[in-house]
Amino acid sequence: MVRAAIGASEAGGLVRRALCTEDIDRTLRSRDAVDVVAVGKAASSMLQGAVGGAATMPLRHAMGVSAHFPQVVPAGATWHIAAHPVPDDRSVVAGRAVLGVAGAAHDRDLLLLLLSGGASALMALPADGISLEDKQRASERLLHEGAEIHALNAVRKHLSAIKGGQLAAAAGGHVLTLAVSDVVGDELSTIGSGPSVPDTTTFADALSELDQHGGRDRYPSAVVARLTAGVRGAIRETPKAGDPRLSRSVARVIGGARSAVDGARATAQSLGYVVHVVEAPVTGEARLVSRSLVEAASRIARTRGAQLCILAAGEMTVRVTGTGKGGRNQECALAMARGLEALGTAAVAASIGTDGVDGPTDAAGGVVDTTTIARAEAAGLDLLERYLEDNNSYVFLDELGDLIRTGPTNTNVGDLQVILVGGGSDP
């Protein structure tokens, strides 16, 4: 089911289908020249999907930006390797290159911007008065404080010269953005920090996020000074709705969490499971999410009385208080183990990041079942709760062989949870 979810959200296929729609095909054919730029964890697949449809458009340039060099680069395309989740010098080089392509376009040209998760860090260009180190330290602190993506991007946009609509504002021609969403609600202004769409956040919002995530004194003085100046009106705001500089920019979400859920649902149903989809996006602390999901599974299992599959998707966070190794999906999976043990029936649960990378680890997530606690005790592992408190879910799951390793998937539509209840003997 996990692999089906990843397959259904494969970014290249999403792009190819989008390019075949009548309105997009007509738009591409009507331009004098089309420059294609793909940025994010799915950049490789998205660029290949677009260039594969080059016969329908006057392709001039193709460029990709990702954290790893792809196995296949389309002929004639240039590629930039940058850093994620914290930007580095290569991210700045990539940001300047993308801005250069956009700015060199003429009135009847088109920039086809292909965005996916991770683009915010991979394409960076610090604003005046802000150094790359300032941005790095601010991003690291926000991540450490457990800031969710909307909070992180509100700050990023106001420390940048390319995010929050500023790329489209600098473009010489038209801009068409196709985005694969990894954010809850598929909000275009949040995906990749919205470089081609109006910004819905303000300097005041960004400054408030610092206050809520550790306090201003924990952030670089230049960052606080810029945001404070913006609140006073001394620095121009990022482009908002109705800004004439964005009048030639159009954006569309072509895939997201629903793509992954639909893929997992189809496979579950083919295996005879009754499927229940948690409609509300999964957000918040991973450990709290795990508790609510297991409670939902228990409640639904009592009323449905069949082989049950519960699917949920969203974007979780982890507040780092320990010194261990792990990621939000590994922590969510491990935290579900205790609840599964108490269900009184066979059950198994998995939580994964659809990009194949969960935190600073080589795992996409983890899987637990109603035997996890007993197997851990037999293996001589200490109390599960100690590993959770130390944010050390990776070590616990690795010892049991219960990490899910997919490798980079070249897509990213957020986190997915699958819980199976009943229908057999203990796993």
Secondary structure, DSSP 8 states (H G I E B T S, - for coil): -HHHHHHHT-HHHHHHHHHTSHHHHHHHHTSS-EEEEEESTTHHHHHHHHHTTGGGS-EEEEEEEESS--S---TT-EEEE--SSS--HHHHHHHHHHHHHHHH--TT-EEEEEE-TTHHHHS--B-TT--HHHHHHHHHHHHHTT--HHHHHHHHHTTBSSTTTHHHHH-SSEEEEEEE--SGGG-TTTGGG-TTS-----HHHHHHHHHHTT-GGGS-HHHHHHHHHHHHTSS-----TT-GGGTTEEEEEEE-HHHHHHHHHHHHHHTT-EEEE--S-EEEEHHHHHHHHHHHHHHHHHHH-SSEEEEEEEEEE----SS----HHHHHHHHHHHHHHTSSS-EEEEEEETTS--SSSS-SEEEEETTHHHHHHHTT---HHHHHHTT-HHHHHHHHT-EE-----S----EEEEEEE-SSS--
